[in-house]
Amino acid sequence: MDLIIFDLDGTLVDSMSYWRNLTIDFLGARNLKISTEVLHFLNTYNLKLSIGFLKDYYKLRESFDQLYSEFDNRIIDFYSNKVKLKDGALKILKYFKERGLKIVLGTSTNEEYARIPLEKFGLKKYVEDINTVENIGTTKNKAEFFHILCKKYGILEKSSYLVDDSFIALRSAKEAGLVTIGIYDENSKDTWEDIKRENPHSIKNLLDLKNI
């Protein structure tokens, strides 16, 4: 193991219920519903792509900028004032850092949002780089996302690990040749059996990574 890529939401920070409810409440206010399948799909998109999808899919009347501003204000408040770390997050990052591993984020969340909890909880001294859907140029539901990351750091895919709660992202990383580790999150429990079946190293607590 030379490179370990951590997802952010649902992996290092406890935020997936917020993201799900943000979209559900946003659509609910417009008397619209969203399926679980679409919610999982949106987890691999960044905010701009998600808003574009919702606007087109539901034929929303508001402009893209109006919708973006509505989401943006809520998200900044959440990451600044309400988000919490997942159990063991700080300890496991320190553990891998002390062993000389390169630790980076691979997230669908915009960089300006991801930086808030990294700084707030002191994670940035362990996480060397933030890779997002926006700055990589493709989504986490494509193997290309993970190929680009490995090439960026000059590390072979077979020597790179992904820790993620999204079964879609895990499948893409496995297709790219990475070693994949599923992490349990309450908000993706409906896919947990699939995650465990497809990713034998799957864990329920981040500190369990020490045993892999």
N, C-alpha and C positions, 0 to 999 in steps of 0.2 A: 504494500500500500504506500504510494508516494503522494497521491492527491486525494483529498476527501472533500466532496461537494455537499454542502448542506442546503436543503431547502430552508426557507424562512418560516412562512406561515403554516402552522400545524406541525412543524418540526422543531424549530428553536423557540418560537413564540406561540402562545396560545391565542390564536386569532381567527381560526377558520369559522367558528360560530358567528363571529362578527361579520366576516365577509359574506357568509351565506345569508344572514339576516339583513345585511345591507341591501343586497340585491332583491331578496324576497319582499322586504318592506317597501323598497323603491317601487317595485312592480305592483305590490298590493295597494299602494296609494292610488294606483291607476286602474284598479280592479283587474289586474293581470296576474297570472300564475306562471311559475317556471318549474320544469321537471327536474328531478334529481340528476338525470343524465346530463342535462344542459348545465347544471351547476358544476358538476365534475369537469365538464369540458371547459367552462370558463376559468377554472382553477389554473389552467395552463396558459391563459391569456393575461396580458397586462391590462391596465385600466383603459387605455385608449382603445385597444382592440375589443375589450368587453363592452364598452359603451357603444362603439360602432356596431357590434353584433346586436346588442339590445335595441338600438335605434332602428336598425334595418328589420330585425326579426319581428318586433312588435309595432313597427311603423309609428314610432313616437313622433309627436309634433314638435317638441322642443328642438332647438339647434344643438349640435354637438357640443358647442362651447357652454351652453346653459347646463346641459347634463353633466359635463365634466366638472364644472364649478360646484355643482350640488354634491357630487361624490367627493371631490377634492377636500372641501372644508370638513366633511365628516371624518374622512380618513386621517387627516392630519391631527384632528382632536383625539381620535382613538389611539393612534400610535404615541402621541405625546402624553396622554393622561390616563389611559385605561388598559393598554395591553400588558400582559404578564408573560414572563419567561416560562417555557416548559420545564418540568422537573429535570434537574441534572444538566441543563444547557451550558451553564458557565463552567461547571466542573469538567464536562467532557471536552469542551473546546480547549481548556487549559491542559488536559491530559494529552491530547493529540499534539498540541503545540510543543509541549515539553519533549515529545518524541520526534520532533523535527519534521512533522508532516506539513504539507502545504494545505491550508484550510481556506476555502472560498465559499461564497454563496452562489447558488444557482436558483434564481427566484423569478416568478412572474410579476412580483410587486415592483413598482417603480422605484428607482434608486433613491429618489428624494424621500420616499416613505421608509424604505429599508434602513436608511442611515439613522433614522430617529431612534429605534430600539437598540441598534448597535452602539450608539453613543450613550443612550440613557442607561443601559445595563452594563456598560463596559466591555462589550463583546468585540469592539473594533481592534483591541490589542491582540486578539487571537485570529480574527478573520482578515486575511490579506487583501481580498478583492471582492467586489460585488458584481456579479454577472446577472443581468436582467434580460428579459425578452426584448426590451427596447434596445439595449446596447449590444446585444449579440445579433439581433436582426432576424431571429426566428423564434418560434414558440417551443415550449417544453414537451409538446406532443409530437415532436419530430426528433429523430435520432441526430439530425444535423446540429441541434443545439449543443449536444454533448460532444460531438466530434470537434466542434469549434472550440469548446472549452479546453479539451485535451491538447489540441494543436496550439492554442494560445500559450499554454504553460510548458509545452514541449514534453508532455508526459503521456505515455501510451495508455490507451483506453483500458487495457487489462490490468494496469497498475493504479487505476482510478476508481474511487468508490462514490456512490451517490446515496445519501440518506434522505428519504422523501416520504410523505404521507399520501401522495397521489399515485394511484395505480397506473394512470395514463403516463405520467412522467417516468415512473419506474420502468414501464414497458419500453419507452423510447430509449432510455439509458441502456437497458439490457440489449436492445437491438444494436446500439452503438458499440457494444462490447465492454461496457463498464460492469463492475461488481455492484449489485444493487441491494440496498437494505431498506425494507419497508419499516416505517415507524407508525405506531398506532396513534390515531387521533379520533376522538369521540365523534367528530363530525364526518368522518369517512368510514365509520364502523360498518356500513352496508357493503363496503368493498374489502373489508379486512380479511375475509377468508380467501378471496382472490389474491390479495397481496401476499399472504403467507404461502399460498400454493405456488405462486410464480417467483417468490423471492425467499428462499430457504433461510436466509439470515435475519428475517424480520423480527423486530423487537417491540416491546411495549414501553420501555424506559430508555432514555438516551444513554444512561450509564451502562446499560447492557452491551454497548458497543465495545467496551473493554474486553469482552469475552470473544470477540470475532477476530 
